[in-house]
């Protein structure tokens, strides 16, 4: 028993994100496949930071890392450890596999909490201005609002998903939708996506 627990901890540590110490892609995919194999219903929620690159360019990677750690801590604070699984995909991308019934409220709480706390990472003048001046990908001057947390959720019924790759593909689509929503939150049904309704 002790050996088995030790092996699980070593395996988890091997694939943990070195910045947030959250599980990375391998344990996330394993957990998704386990949920699917057990016929569980769950919600895959892909979280992403909008305007993070301009923030990183302006303040440097050290301050950017602090924002990423704050993101991980915020998401951990809304997860129920016995029902939800939080992982750090990489960069500013996080994935939560929710089994909590009140997952929508948890997502909204995470977005509200993060969007409020992130302003403390800005200089006073930029807090007053509501963001920073930078350049877009074509080197054009652009104003970027505060870094914002977006969440794209996919509701997955028992036996609906074909595997972790299927789930991650649809979650990526949900994330793109969320970034276009004023609220920063979008929800897709896996069945509708597969049927081509979306």
C-alpha positions in Angstrom: 0.0 0.0 0.0 2.8 2.5 1.0 4.7 1.6 -2.2 1.6 2.1 -4.4 0.9 5.6 -2.8 4.6 6.5 -3.2 4.5 5.5 -6.9 1.4 7.6 -7.5 3.1 10.6 -5.8 6.3 10.2 -7.8 4.3 9.9 -11.1 2.3 13.0 -10.2 5.4 15.0 -9.4 7.1 13.9 -12.7 4.3 15.5 -14.7 3.5 18.5 -12.5 3.9 22.0 -13.9 7.1 23.4 -12.4 5.6 26.8 -11.7 2.2 26.0 -10.1 3.0 22.4 -9.2 -0.4 21.4 -10.6 -0.9 18.2 -12.6 0.1 18.6 -16.3 -1.2 17.1 -19.5 -0.4 13.4 -18.8 -2.3 13.2 -15.5 -5.1 15.3 -16.9 -5.5 13.0 -19.9 -5.4 10.0 -17.6 -8.1 11.4 -15.4 -10.3 12.2 -18.4 -9.9 8.7 -19.8 -10.7 7.3 -16.3 -13.9 9.4 -16.0 -15.0 8.2 -19.5 -14.2 4.6 -18.7 -16.3 4.8 -15.5 -19.2 6.3 -17.4 -19.1 9.5 -15.4 -20.7 12.8 -16.4 -18.4 15.7 -16.0 -17.7 19.2 -17.3 -14.3 20.0 -18.9 -13.6 23.7 -18.3 -10.7 25.3 -20.2 -9.5 28.5 -18.5 -7.3 31.0 -20.3 -5.9 34.5 -19.7 -6.9 37.2 -22.2 -4.2 40.0 -22.7 -1.6 38.0 -20.9 1.1 38.4 -23.6 1.0 42.2 -23.5 1.2 42.1 -19.7 4.2 39.8 -19.9 5.9 42.1 -22.4 5.3 45.1 -20.3 6.1 43.7 -16.8 8.4 40.8 -17.6 8.2 37.1 -17.1 8.7 37.2 -13.3 5.6 39.3 -12.8 3.8 37.1 -15.4 4.7 34.0 -13.4 3.1 35.7 -10.3 -0.1 36.2 -12.3 0.0 32.5 -13.4 0.4 31.4 -9.8 -2.5 33.6 -8.7 -4.6 32.0 -11.5 -3.8 28.5 -10.2 -4.6 29.6 -6.6 -7.9 31.2 -7.6 -8.9 28.0 -9.5 -7.9 25.8 -6.6 -10.0 27.9 -4.3 -13.2 27.1 -6.2 -12.6 23.4 -6.7 -14.0 20.7 -4.5 -10.9 18.4 -4.0 -13.0 15.2 -3.7 -15.0 15.9 -6.9 -13.0 18.3 -9.2 -9.6 17.9 -10.8 -7.5 20.9 -11.6 -4.5 20.8 -14.0 -2.2 23.3 -15.6 -2.0 22.6 -19.4 0.9 25.0 -19.9 1.5 28.7 -20.2 -1.7 30.6 -19.3 -4.0 27.6 -20.0 -5.6 25.6 -17.2 -8.2 22.8 -17.2 -10.7 21.9 -14.5 -12.7 18.6 -14.7 -15.7 19.5 -12.7 -18.0 16.9 -11.1 -19.5 19.4 -8.6 -23.2 20.0 -9.3 -22.7 23.8 -8.8 -19.8 24.0 -11.3 -21.3 27.1 -13.0 -21.3 29.1 -9.8 -17.7 27.9 -9.2 -16.6 29.1 -12.6 -18.3 32.5 -12.2 -16.7 32.9 -8.8 -13.3 32.1 -10.2 -13.7 34.7 -13.0 -15.0 37.4 -10.6 -12.3 36.7 -8.0 -9.4 36.7 -10.5 -10.6 39.7 -12.5 -10.7 41.7 -9.3 -7.4 40.6 -7.8 -5.3 40.9 -11.1 -5.4 44.7 -11.0 -3.0 44.7 -8.0 -0.3 43.5 -10.5 -0.5 46.8 -12.4 1.3 50.1 -11.7 -1.0 52.7 -10.1 -1.2 54.8 -13.3 -2.2 51.8 -15.4 -4.8 50.8 -12.8 -6.4 54.3 -13.2 -6.1 54.0 -17.0 -7.7 50.5 -17.0 -4.9 48.7 -18.7 -1.6 49.2 -20.7 -0.4 50.6 -24.0 1.5 48.1 -26.2 1.7 46.8 -29.7 -0.3 44.2 -31.5 1.3 41.4 -33.6 1.7 43.9 -36.5 3.5 46.4 -34.3 0.6 48.7 -34.2 0.0 50.8 -31.0 -2.8 49.1 -29.1 -4.5 49.6 -25.7 -5.0 46.4 -23.7 -7.4 46.2 -20.8 -6.5 44.3 -17.7 -5.7 40.6 -17.9 -9.0 38.7 -17.8 -9.8 35.1 -17.0 -11.9 33.3 -19.7 -13.6 29.9 -19.3 -14.9 27.6 -22.0 -16.9 24.7 -20.6 -18.0 21.5 -22.3 -20.7 19.4 -20.7 -20.0 15.7 -21.2 -22.6 13.0 -20.5 -21.9 9.4 -19.5 -20.2 7.6 -22.5 -20.5 10.7 -24.8 -16.8 11.3 -25.2 -14.4 9.1 -27.3 -11.3 9.9 -25.2 -9.1 12.6 -23.8 -8.2 13.9 -27.3 -11.9 14.3 -28.2 -12.5 16.2 -25.0 -9.5 18.5 -25.4 -10.5 19.4 -29.0 -14.0 20.5 -28.0 -12.7 22.3 -24.9 -10.4 24.3 -27.1 -13.3 25.4 -29.2 -15.3 26.3 -26.1 -12.3 28.4 -24.9 -12.2 30.3 -28.2 -15.9 31.0 -27.9 -15.4 32.3 -24.3 -12.8 34.8 -25.4 -15.3 36.4 -27.7 -18.0 36.6 -25.0 -18.3 39.8 -23.0 -18.7 37.7 -19.9 -15.6 35.6 -20.7 -17.7 32.4 -20.2 -19.2 30.1 -22.8 -20.8 26.6 -22.4 -21.0 24.0 -25.1 -22.8 20.6 -25.1 -20.6 17.8 -26.5 -23.6 16.2 -28.2 -24.4 19.5 -30.1 -20.8 20.0 -31.1 -20.5 16.5 -32.5 -23.8 16.9 -34.3 -22.4 20.0 -36.0 -25.0 22.3 -34.4 -22.3 24.7 -33.1 
